[in-house]
Amino acid sequence: MGKRLRKLEYKLTPYAIKNLMTIMIGAMAIVFVADFAVMMTNPALSLVDWLMFDRDAIMAGQVWRLFTFIFLPPNSSPIFIIFALYLYWIMGSALEHEWGAFHFNMFYLAGIIGAMISGLITGYATNDYLNMSLFLAFALFYPNFQLYLFFFIPIKIKWLAWLDMLLIGISFLLSGWGERIAIIFSLINVVLFFWRDMAAECRRIGMNIKYRWNRWRRM
């Protein structure tokens, strides 16, 4: 995609959305607060229910669902949401700084389109794997970036990325085709932008395993 992206970048850079992740995080925070306010007024109502991806509802005329699902915050406690949104902001801002606004826009847009396609095929989509793609891309750029697990256990982000890839692989093997399609299309942006890096890393790991195996055989 290198040459094609460079051609598009020359033409479209003036139209790239800068600070895209700040906008996305702000939208997620607004949705969370608004949904909380709606449920406080009437516990039977939920704003999220009107924004989530639902193919049948989209076909019935609720076209906004095709886009609004990307603004849904993580479905968790308020404390975790604050931490998650802050982490998304760090990762997205770092990727935009590394790539530039245009390349980051294209990366995120590819993930959005992939999630939409998977939703139109299976009937339902979330932004979970889209957000996961940010994490994986960030880990590829900054493998030694350190997080604090449970707020006090230091761990490099590359190990969390490997764990996530293992869990995604297990989910792919054990889930139905609906979940498999969601995984494939929602993470297609990572493959498109990092396939060379991933291939090089796989070769490195393979050579390391081969070296250790040959060394063990000679012992």
Backbone hydrogen bonds in HBPLUS format (Angstrom, degrees):
<---DONOR---> <-ACCEPTOR-->    atom                        ^
c    i                          cat <-CA-CA->   ^        H-A-AA   ^      H-
h    n   atom  resd res      DA  || num        DHA   H-A  angle D-A-AA Bond
n    s   type  num  typ     dist DA aas  dist angle  dist       angle   num
A0005-LEU N   A0001-MET O   2.88 MM   4  5.90 160.1  1.92 156.2 162.2     1
A0006-ARG N   A0002-GLY O   3.01 MM   4  6.24 152.6  2.09 147.1 154.9     2
A0007-LYS N   A0003-LYS O   3.05 MM   4  6.35 154.4  2.12 149.1 155.2     3
A0008-LEU N   A0004-ARG O   2.99 MM   4  6.28 164.1  2.02 151.2 155.5     4
A0009-GLU N   A0005-LEU O   2.69 MM   4  5.81 153.4  1.76 147.8 156.5     5
A0010-TYR N   A0006-ARG O   3.08 MM   4  6.25 153.7  2.15 142.4 147.5     6
A0011-LYS N   A0008-LEU O   3.09 MM   3  5.24 120.7  2.46  97.4 111.9     7
A0012-LEU N   A0008-LEU O   2.75 MM   4  5.80 162.1  1.78 162.1 167.8     8
A0013-THR N   A0009-GLU O   2.99 MM   4  5.13 145.8  2.10 138.7 139.1     9
A0015-TYR N   A0012-LEU O   2.83 MM   3  5.41 148.3  1.93 120.2 130.2    10
A0016-ALA N   A0013-THR O   3.06 MM   3  5.14 164.4  2.08 110.6 115.6    11
A0022-THR N   A0019-ASN O   3.15 MM   3  5.39 124.3  2.48 101.1 114.8    12
A0023-ILE N   A0019-ASN O   3.26 MM   4  6.68 153.3  2.34 149.6 156.6    13
A0024-MET N   A0020-LEU O   2.94 MM   4  6.27 160.4  1.98 152.9 158.5    14
A0025-ILE N   A0021-MET O   2.86 MM   4  5.95 166.7  1.87 150.7 154.1    15
A0026-GLY N   A0022-THR O   2.95 MM   4  6.00 155.8  2.01 140.5 147.9    16
A0027-ALA N   A0023-ILE O   2.93 MM   4  6.17 154.3  1.99 147.9 154.7    17
A0028-MET N   A0024-MET O   2.95 MM   4  6.25 157.2  2.01 149.1 155.2    18
A0029-ALA N   A0025-ILE O   2.90 MM   4  6.12 158.9  1.95 150.5 156.3    19
A0030-ILE N   A0026-GLY O   2.96 MM   4  6.19 156.6  2.01 146.9 153.1    20
A0031-VAL N   A0027-ALA O   2.95 MM   4  6.19 160.1  1.99 149.3 154.6    21
A0032-PHE N   A0028-MET O   2.93 MM   4  6.16 158.3  1.98 148.1 154.1    22
A0033-VAL N   A0029-ALA O   2.98 MM   4  6.22 167.4  2.00 153.4 156.0    23
A0034-ALA N   A0030-ILE O   2.82 MM   4  5.93 165.1  1.85 152.4 157.5    24
A0035-ASP N   A0031-VAL O   2.83 MM   4  5.87 159.4  1.87 147.7 153.7    25
A0036-PHE N   A0032-PHE O   2.96 MM   4  6.12 155.1  2.02 145.1 152.1    26
A0037-ALA N   A0033-VAL O   2.94 MM   4  6.19 154.0  2.00 147.7 154.7    27
A0038-VAL N   A0034-ALA O   2.91 MM   4  6.16 156.5  1.97 148.7 155.1    28
A0039-MET N   A0035-ASP O   2.97 MM   4  6.16 163.6  2.00 150.2 154.1    29
A0040-MET N   A0036-PHE O   2.96 MM   4  6.13 141.8  2.10 140.8 151.4    30
A0041-THR N   A0037-ALA O   3.09 MM   4  6.33 144.0  2.22 140.9 149.8    31
A0041-THR N   A0038-VAL O   3.14 MM   3  5.15 123.1  2.48  93.9 108.0    32
A0042-ASN N   A0038-VAL O   2.86 MM   4  6.13 160.5  1.90 152.0 157.9    33
A0045-LEU N   A0042-ASN O   2.92 MM   3  5.63 166.9  1.93 127.1 131.4    34
A0050-TRP N   A0047-LEU O   2.93 MM   3  5.34 142.2  2.08 108.7 119.7    35
A0051-LEU N   A0048-VAL O   2.99 MM   3  5.05 150.5  2.08 103.2 112.6    36
A0052-MET N   A0048-VAL O   2.97 MM   4  5.97 143.2  2.11 162.4 167.4    37
A0058-ILE N   A0054-ASP O   2.88 MM   4  6.15 154.9  1.94 156.1 164.4    38
A0055-ARG N   A0123-GLY O   3.05 MM  68  4.73 177.4  2.05 136.6 136.4    39
A0059-MET N   A0055-ARG O   2.89 MM   4  6.13 163.1  1.92 154.8 158.5    40
A0060-ALA N   A0056-ASP O   3.01 MM   4  6.19 129.1  2.28 133.9 147.8    41
A0062-GLN N   A0057-ALA O   2.99 MM   5  5.55 159.5  2.03 150.9 144.2    42
A0061-GLY N   A0058-ILE O   3.00 MM   3  5.28 162.1  2.04 109.2 114.4    43
A0065-ARG N   A0062-GLN O   3.21 MM   3  6.14 159.3  2.25 122.6 126.7    44
A0066-LEU N   A0063-VAL O   2.96 MM   3  5.71 160.3  2.00 123.4 128.9    45
A0067-PHE N   A0064-TRP O   2.99 MM   3  5.69 159.5  2.04 118.9 124.7    46
A0068-THR N   A0064-TRP O   2.90 MM   4  5.99 172.6  1.90 162.0 164.4    47
A0070-ILE N   A0067-PHE O   3.25 MM   3  6.21 163.0  2.29 125.4 128.8    48
A0071-PHE N   A0068-THR O   3.03 MM   3  5.55 160.4  2.07 115.5 121.6    49
A0072-LEU N   A0069-PHE O   3.29 MM   3  5.45 167.9  2.31 108.0 110.7    50
A0076-SER N   A0074-PRO O   3.03 MM   2  5.76 120.6  2.40 110.3  93.9    51
A0081-ILE N   A0077-SER O   2.93 MM   4  6.18 157.3  1.98 156.3 163.8    52
A0082-ILE N   A0078-PRO O   3.03 MM   4  6.26 157.2  2.08 149.7 154.2    53
A0083-PHE N   A0079-ILE O   3.19 MM   4  6.49 161.9  2.22 147.1 151.6    54
A0084-ALA N   A0080-PHE O   2.73 MM   4  5.95 163.0  1.76 155.6 160.9    55
A0085-LEU N   A0081-ILE O   2.83 MM   4  5.91 170.6  1.84 154.6 157.0    56
A0086-TYR N   A0082-ILE O   3.04 MM   4  6.10 154.7  2.11 141.8 149.2    57
A0087-LEU N   A0083-PHE O   2.94 MM   4  6.16 152.5  2.02 145.6 153.3    58
A0088-TYR N   A0084-ALA O   2.84 MM   4  6.13 158.6  1.89 152.4 158.4    59
A0089-TRP N   A0085-LEU O   2.93 MM   4  6.11 154.9  1.99 144.3 151.0    60
A0090-ILE N   A0086-TYR O   2.98 MM   4  6.27 157.4  2.03 147.0 152.6    61
A0091-MET N   A0087-LEU O   2.99 MM   4  6.22 170.4  2.00 155.9 157.7    62
A0092-GLY N   A0088-TYR O   2.83 MM   4  5.93 171.7  1.84 154.9 157.8    63
A0093-SER N   A0089-TRP O   2.91 MM   4  5.83 162.8  1.94 146.1 151.7    64
A0094-ALA N   A0090-ILE O   2.97 MM   4  6.05 154.9  2.04 144.7 151.9    65
A0095-LEU N   A0091-MET O   2.95 MM   4  6.18 157.2  2.01 150.5 156.6    66
A0096-GLU N   A0092-GLY O   2.95 MM   4  6.17 157.1  2.01 147.7 154.1    67
A0097-HIS N   A0093-SER O   2.93 MM   4  6.11 151.8  2.01 142.8 150.9    68
A0098-GLU N   A0094-ALA O   2.90 MM   4  6.10 148.0  2.01 143.0 152.0    69
A0099-TRP N   A0095-LEU O   2.83 MM   4  5.92 165.9  1.85 154.1 157.5    70
A0100-GLY N   A0096-GLU O   2.64 MM   4  4.89 144.4  1.76 130.0 142.5    71
A0104-PHE N   A0100-GLY O   3.17 MM   4  6.33 163.6  2.20 154.8 159.9    72
A0105-ASN N   A0101-ALA O   2.86 MM   4  5.97 156.0  1.91 149.7 156.9    73
A0106-MET N   A0102-PHE O   2.95 MM   4  6.25 157.4  2.00 152.2 158.1    74
A0107-PHE N   A0103-HIS O   2.93 MM   4  6.15 157.2  1.98 147.8 154.0    75
A0108-TYR N   A0104-PHE O   2.95 MM   4  6.13 170.0  1.96 154.3 156.5    76
A0109-LEU N   A0105-ASN O   2.80 MM   4  5.89 156.7  1.85 147.4 155.1    77
A0110-ALA N   A0106-MET O   2.89 MM   4  5.99 155.3  1.95 144.9 151.0    78
A0111-GLY N   A0107-PHE O   3.19 MM   4  6.51 151.5  2.28 142.5 149.6    79
A0112-ILE N   A0108-TYR O   2.94 MM   4  6.27 152.5  2.02 147.7 155.7    80
A0113-ILE N   A0109-LEU O   2.87 MM   4  6.11 168.7  1.88 157.9 160.0    81
A0114-GLY N   A0110-ALA O   2.95 MM   4  6.09 155.5  2.02 141.7 149.0    82
A0115-ALA N   A0111-GLY O   2.95 MM   4  6.17 155.5  2.02 144.7 150.9    83
A0116-MET N   A0112-ILE O   2.89 MM   4  6.19 155.9  1.95 151.5 158.6    84
A0117-ILE N   A0113-ILE O   2.90 MM   4  6.13 162.7  1.93 152.4 156.6    85
A0118-SER N   A0114-GLY O   3.00 MM   4  6.22 163.4  2.03 149.3 153.7    86
A0119-GLY N   A0115-ALA O   2.96 MM   4  6.15 150.1  2.06 142.1 150.6    87
A0120-LEU N   A0116-MET O   2.88 MM   4  6.20 153.7  1.95 152.5 159.5    88
A0121-ILE N   A0117-ILE O   3.00 MM   4  6.23 142.8  2.14 145.5 155.7    89
A0122-THR N   A0118-SER O   2.87 MM   4  6.00 168.9  1.88 152.2 155.3    90
A0123-GLY N   A0119-GLY O   2.61 MM   4  5.01 144.0  1.73 135.5 145.4    91
A0131-ASN N   A0127-ASN O   2.95 MM   4  6.17 159.0  1.99 150.5 154.5    92
A0132-MET N   A0128-ASP O   2.93 MM   4  6.20 143.6  2.07 137.8 149.3    93
A0133-SER N   A0129-TYR O   2.89 MM   4  6.12 138.9  2.06 139.5 148.9    94
A0133-SER N   A0130-LEU O   3.18 MM   3  5.18 125.9  2.49  92.1 105.5    95
A0134-LEU N   A0131-ASN O   3.16 MM   3  5.29 128.6  2.44  97.5 109.9    96
A0135-PHE N   A0131-ASN O   3.35 MM   4  6.76 155.6  2.41 143.8 149.4    97
A0136-LEU N   A0132-MET O   2.97 MM   4  6.33 160.0  2.01 156.1 160.7    98
A0137-ALA N   A0133-SER O   2.96 MM   4  6.06 162.3  1.99 146.2 151.3    99
A0138-PHE N   A0134-LEU O   2.89 MM   4  6.02 161.3  1.92 151.0 156.5   100
A0139-ALA N   A0135-PHE O   2.94 MM   4  6.13 154.9  2.01 145.1 152.2   101
A0140-LEU N   A0136-LEU O   3.02 MM   4  6.27 143.1  2.16 143.1 152.5   102
A0141-PHE N   A0137-ALA O   3.15 MM   4  6.45 146.6  2.27 144.8 153.2   103
A0142-TYR N   A0138-PHE O   2.74 MM   4  5.85 162.3  1.77 157.1 162.9   104
A0145-PHE N   A0142-TYR O   3.10 MM   3  5.48 167.5  2.12 118.1 120.4   105
A0158-LYS N   A0143-PRO O   3.14 MM  15  4.62 141.5  2.30 148.6 137.9   106
A0157-ILE N   A0145-PHE O   2.76 MM  12  5.57 156.4  1.81 165.3 173.3   107
A0147-LEU N   A0155-ILE O   2.91 MM   8  5.47 168.7  1.93 160.0 156.2   108
A0155-ILE N   A0147-LEU O   2.84 MM   8  5.47 152.6  1.91 158.2 161.5   109
A0151-PHE N   A0148-TYR O   3.00 MM   3  4.76 145.8  2.12 123.0 116.5   110
A0149-LEU N   A0153-ILE O   2.61 MM   4  4.77 141.7  1.75 156.8 143.1   111
A0152-PHE N   A0149-LEU O   3.24 MM   3  5.99 164.3  2.27 123.0 122.6   112
A0153-ILE N   A0149-LEU O   2.92 MM   4  4.77 159.6  1.96 142.7 145.8   113
A0159-TRP N   A0156-LYS O   3.13 MM   3  5.86 140.4  2.29 116.4 124.7   114
A0161-ALA N   A0157-ILE O   2.89 MM   4  6.15 150.2  1.98 148.2 157.3   115
A0162-TRP N   A0158-LYS O   2.99 MM   4  6.25 154.8  2.05 142.5 148.2   116
A0163-LEU N   A0159-TRP O   3.00 MM   4  6.21 154.2  2.07 141.3 148.6   117
A0164-ASP N   A0160-LEU O   2.84 MM   4  6.09 155.8  1.90 146.8 153.4   118
A0165-MET N   A0161-ALA O   2.88 MM   4  6.13 156.4  1.93 148.8 155.4   119
A0166-LEU N   A0162-TRP O   2.94 MM   4  6.17 151.1  2.02 143.9 151.8   120
A0167-LEU N   A0163-LEU O   2.93 MM   4  6.24 159.3  1.98 150.1 155.5   121
A0168-ILE N   A0164-ASP O   2.79 MM   4  6.00 156.3  1.84 150.5 157.6   122
A0169-GLY N   A0165-MET O   2.86 MM   4  6.01 155.0  1.92 143.0 150.1   123
A0170-ILE N   A0166-LEU O   2.92 MM   4  6.21 156.9  1.97 149.2 155.2   124
A0171-SER N   A0167-LEU O   2.86 MM   4  6.05 161.5  1.89 147.3 152.9   125
A0172-PHE N   A0168-ILE O   2.82 MM   4  6.03 150.8  1.90 146.2 154.6   126
A0173-LEU N   A0169-GLY O   3.02 MM   4  6.27 152.9  2.09 145.5 152.0   127
A0174-LEU N   A0170-ILE O   2.91 MM   4  6.07 156.5  1.97 153.9 160.2   128
A0175-SER N   A0171-SER O   2.88 MM   4  5.53 141.1  2.03 143.6 150.3   129
A0180-ARG N   A0176-GLY O   3.14 MM   4  6.41 158.0  2.19 147.4 154.3   130
A0181-ILE N   A0177-TRP O   2.87 MM   4  5.95 159.2  1.92 146.1 150.5   131
A0182-ALA N   A0178-GLY O   3.13 MM   4  6.36 154.4  2.20 140.8 147.9   132
A0183-ILE N   A0179-GLU O   2.96 MM   4  6.23 155.7  2.02 149.7 155.7   133
A0184-ILE N   A0180-ARG O   2.95 MM   4  6.19 168.2  1.96 154.0 156.8   134
A0185-PHE N   A0181-ILE O   3.00 MM   4  6.09 177.3  2.00 157.5 157.8   135
A0186-SER N   A0182-ALA O   2.97 MM   4  5.72 153.9  2.04 139.7 148.0   136
A0187-LEU N   A0183-ILE O   3.19 MM   4  6.02 138.8  2.37 139.9 147.3   137
A0188-ILE N   A0185-PHE O   3.37 MM   3  5.05 164.9  2.39  97.5 100.9   138
A0190-VAL N   A0187-LEU O   3.10 MM   3  5.50 129.9  2.36 106.4 117.9   139
A0191-VAL N   A0187-LEU O   3.43 MM   4  6.88 156.7  2.49 147.7 153.4   140
A0192-LEU N   A0188-ILE O   2.90 MM   4  6.13 164.7  1.92 153.6 157.7   141
A0193-PHE N   A0189-ASN O   3.04 MM   4  6.08 156.9  2.09 145.9 151.1   142
A0194-PHE N   A0190-VAL O   2.86 MM   4  5.63 139.6  2.02 142.2 152.1   143
A0195-TRP N   A0191-VAL O   3.02 MM   4  4.93 119.6  2.40 142.9 139.9   144
A0198-MET N   A0194-PHE O   2.85 MM   4  6.08 165.6  1.87 164.1 168.4   145
A0199-ALA N   A0195-TRP O   2.89 MM   4  5.95 154.6  1.95 141.9 149.0   146
A0200-ALA N   A0196-ARG O   2.93 MM   4  6.13 159.0  1.98 147.7 153.4   147
A0201-GLU N   A0197-ASP O   2.91 MM   4  6.14 154.0  1.98 146.2 153.6   148
A0202-CYS N   A0198-MET O   2.92 MM   4  6.11 156.5  1.97 146.1 152.4   149
A0203-ARG N   A0199-ALA O   2.96 MM   4  6.21 155.4  2.02 146.8 153.5   150
A0204-ARG N   A0200-ALA O   2.92 MM   4  6.15 154.5  1.98 144.6 152.0   151
A0205-ILE N   A0201-GLU O   2.90 MM   4  6.15 161.3  1.93 151.2 155.7   152
A0206-GLY N   A0202-CYS O   2.85 MM   4  6.00 158.6  1.89 146.1 152.8   153
A0207-MET N   A0203-ARG O   2.87 MM   4  6.05 159.5  1.91 150.4 155.3   154
A0208-ASN N   A0204-ARG O   2.95 MM   4  6.14 151.3  2.03 143.8 152.2   155
A0209-ILE N   A0205-ILE O   2.89 MM   4  6.15 157.7  1.94 151.1 156.7   156
A0210-LYS N   A0206-GLY O   2.91 MM   4  6.11 159.8  1.95 147.1 153.1   157
A0211-TYR N   A0207-MET O   2.85 MM   4  6.01 155.6  1.91 143.9 150.6   158
A0212-ARG N   A0208-ASN O   2.99 MM   4  6.21 162.2  2.03 147.6 152.0   159
A0213-TRP N   A0209-ILE O   2.86 MM   4  6.04 154.4  1.93 148.6 156.3   160
A0214-ASN N   A0210-LYS O   2.92 MM   4  6.12 165.9  1.94 152.0 155.2   161
A0215-ARG N   A0211-TYR O   2.92 MM   4  6.08 154.4  1.99 144.7 152.6   162
A0216-TRP N   A0212-ARG O   2.88 MM   4  6.05 149.8  1.97 141.8 149.8   163
A0217-ARG N   A0213-TRP O   2.95 MM   4  6.23 151.6  2.03 147.5 155.3   164
A0218-ARG N   A0214-ASN O   3.12 MM   4  6.35 144.6  2.25 142.7 151.0   165
A0219-MET N   A0216-TRP O   3.21 MM   3  5.30 147.4  2.32  98.7 108.3   166
